[in-house]
Amino acid sequence: MKFTVFTPTFNRAGFLPRLFQSLQNQLFNDFEWIIVDDGSTDNTNQVVQEFIDTNPSFNISYYIQSNLGKHIAINKGVSVAKGELFFIVDSDDFISENALSTIDIEWQMISDNKAFAGIVPNRCYIGGKSIGNPNYDRLDCSPYEFRYNLNEEGDKAEVIRTSVFKMYPFPETYNEKFCPEALFFNRIIDYKLRYINRDLYYCEYLPDGLTSRIFEIRKESPINTCLCYMEMANLKVGFKMKLKACINYYRFKRYTEAFIDKPSLQWYNLVLAKMLAEMLFLFKDKRN
């Protein structure tokens, strides 16, 4: 099987039919759809069961877990995935009818090259504008180079070899329901991704979504958050990026007493980062 389209969902029953319709419209059909319900309290179960009952030939697998967080849902999806490529499509988003066929054509060009971990088309707003304003046609580089050397911005729709996802599962930290997805992408810096300037994934940022509540969400999962910033600070990035990561490390370290390795930066720079994090707390975070 070529693709596993994976959808983690939490109380998004009203949006799932739109996503399902976009999957039914696909011009490429060699895929499965795995849904992991992260403890929804709405009628998600009923909606998905109706998909299954009324479309028996459509390859849908549905799993329910207690509310553990998106990263744990991803780990579950990866563990049962049959597709060569793993494509996370959030429950309130959808993809164009040529999304899988376009990605398949691009993947055929590089699939035999083990240096490549996947294909990355654009995410777009519902109105059609690309997020991040990419100015390339094709770009082969690591996610590290893409973000920190080329300074490309904006969320992307990463489609990754399932085998690579299996090698780098998200940490399952007790009582933490969030882990930055950047942790995974910073860990695969030895792989290349093929970035393509094609608008294939459509999304909207909802008022109760992760992005809108990101500070509180990270504050409630400080161990995973600090781990991500510690590893980010240890990458071969410029001083400004290292300092920013260190500031955020100390910014969220105050919310846990757990031992977490410090970033590998000179002691005086760590002192500076800690001071700036304290100022950030006093003048901004404390008010939240």
N, C-alpha and C positions, 0 to 999 in steps of 0.2 A: 504494500500500500504506500502511496506517495505521501499523502498528507494526513496528519492528525490536526483537525481544527479543534482547539481547546477553549472552553468557555468556563471561567469561574464566575459564580453568580451569587449575589446576596440581595434578596428582596428587589428583584428586577423583573418580575413576572410580566409587567406591562410592556417591556422592551424586547423580550425574547422573540415574540412573533416576527418582528422586523428583521432581526438577525437570521431567524430560521428561513424567512422568505429569501433573503440574500444568498443563503446556502443552497436553497432549492433552485435558484436561478443560475448557479455556476455552470460555466461552459466546460469545465473539467470536473469529472465525477469520481476520480479515484481518491476518495478521502473518507474519513470517519469523523463524526462529531462527538466529542466527549464533553459532558457537562458535569462539573462538580459544584453542587449546591452547598454553600458554606453556611448552613444553618438558617436558611430563609424562614421567615415567619409569615410571609404572604402566601399566595396560591401558586408559587413556582412549581411545586410538585404536580399540581393538577394541570398546569399549562404544558409542562414537558411530557407528562403522560399522554396528553391529547396528541402531541406531535407524534409520539411513538405509536399510538393506537391507530391514528388515521393515515400514517405513512409507514407501513410495515417494512417496506423495501429500503427505507432511508436508514443508513447506518448510524444509530444514536445509542450512546452508552451514557447512563445517568447514575451518578453517585451522590450520596448525601453524607455530609460530615457535620459534626457540631461546629459552631462558629470559631474556627481556628485561624482564619486569615487567608488572604489570597495566595501567599507564598506556599502555605501548606497545601492548598488546593492544587497549585501548580505541581508540587512534588507528587501528589496523588495522580494527576493526569499523566505526567511523564512516566510513572511506574507502570501504567496500563496501556500506554500508547502503542499502536501498531504501525503508525506512519513513519516514513523515513525522515520527514520534516515536521516540526512541531510549531504550530501557528496559534498564538494566543489572540483570540478575538473576544474582547470584553462584552458582557451581556447587553450593555447599552450602546454598543457600536454595531457596525455592519460592514460588509465588503462589497466591492463592485462585482458584477457578473463575470468579468474577465480576470479577477484577482488570481485565482489558483492557476488558470491557464497561462497567464503572463509569468507568474513565478516559476511554474514548471519549465517553460521555455528557457528562462534565464538559468535555472538550476542545471539543466542538461548540459550547459556549456562548461560548468565547473564542478559538477558532482564527483567526478573521479579524482579531483585534487583535494586531498585530505587537509590541505592548509586552509581550505574554506569551510566555515561553519554554517553559512546560510546566506539568504537573500533578504534585503531590507528595502521595501518600497516605502512610500510616503504615507504618513497619516494626514488626513485632511479634515477641515471643519465640514459640517454638514452642507454648508453653502458651496463647497468645492475648493476653497483656498488651501494650498499646502501649508502645513505647519512647519515653520522654520525657514521658508523661502529657499529651498535648495537650488544651487546654480550649476550642478553637474548633470551629466547624462548617466554615466556609470562611474562608480568609484570603488576601487578594491583596496580596502585597508582594514585594520583592526578597529574595534569600537573605541579603544584607547586613542588611536591616531585620529579617528573621526571627531571625537569630543575635545581632546586636549591639544592636539597639534594643528588640526585644520579648523578648530573652533566652530564646527557645525552645530547648529542649535535646533531645538524642537524635538518632540516625541516622534519616534519612528515605529514602523510595524515590523519588528524583527521576526523572521521565520528561520528557525534554527534546527540543525540536525538533532534529532531526538537523542542520538547517542552522546552528543556533547552535553545536552541538558542532564542526561543520566550521570555524567561524570561530575557535575557541579550542582548537587541539590542544594536548596536553600536550607539554612540552619533552622532546626525546629526547637527553638528556645522556649522553655516552659513559661506559659502565661503571657507570651508576646504574640500578638496577632498581625504584626507587620514586619516586613523586611524589605528594604529598598531593592528594587530590581537592578539597580546599578551595581550591587554587590556581585551578581552573576556576570554582568558584562565586563566588570573590571577584572574578573578572574579568567576571562578567555582572551586576554590580550595577545596570546601567541597565535590566535586564529585570525584569519581575514574574513570579512563579510563583504558581499557585493551589494553596495548601495545603488539603487536604481531610482531615477527621478520619474516615478510613475505613481499617480494618485489612485491607490487601490483600497485604502482603508479609511472609513469615515467615522468620525467620533464627535461627541460633544461632552463638555465638562459640566456635569450636573452639580447643583448646589450642595448635595449631600455626598458627593463623590470623594475619592481619596485625595485628589489634588486640592480641593477646596478646604480640606481639614488637615493638611499635611503636617503642620506643626504639632497639633495635639496628638495625631496618630504616631508620630515619631517619639514624642514625649512619653507615650504609653508603651512603647517598645524600645527602650533606651539601649539595651544590650545589642540587639541587631543593628540599630542605627549607628551606635558607636563603632561596632565592628566594621561597618561599611566605610565610615569616615576614616578609621585607622588605616584600612587597606588602601583607600584612595590616597591618603597622605604619603603612603610608602611607594606609590608609583613614581615613575620617572617623569614627573610633570614639573612645570615651572614653580618658582618659589611662591608666587601669588596663589596658585591653586593649592599648593601644600599648606600654606598658612590658612586659607579658607577652610580646608578640610579639618585642620587641627582646631580651629575655632569652633566648628560645628561638633567635633568630637567632645570638647569640653562643655559645649553648650548643652549637650544631652547627657553627658556623664553625671551631671548633678542629680539625675533622676534615678540612678541605680547605685547600689553599693557593691555590685558584682565586680570582680577583678576582670579588667579588659586591658590587653597590652596597649601601651602608649604608642603613638606614631613615632617613627624613627626620624626625629628632627633634633637639631641641636637644642640643648637644654634652655638656652636663652630665648630661642624662638618658641619653645613650648611655653615658657613663662609669659611671653608676649601674647600668644594665642589664648592662654588661660585668662589673662587680664582683659582682653578684648571680649571674650565670651562672657565674663562677669559684667562688663558694661552692657553688652547686648541683653543680658538677663534683666539688669536693673532698669533699662530704658525702654525695653520692648517686651521680652518674654514674660516678665512678671505681671504685665497687664493683661495677658491672655488667660 
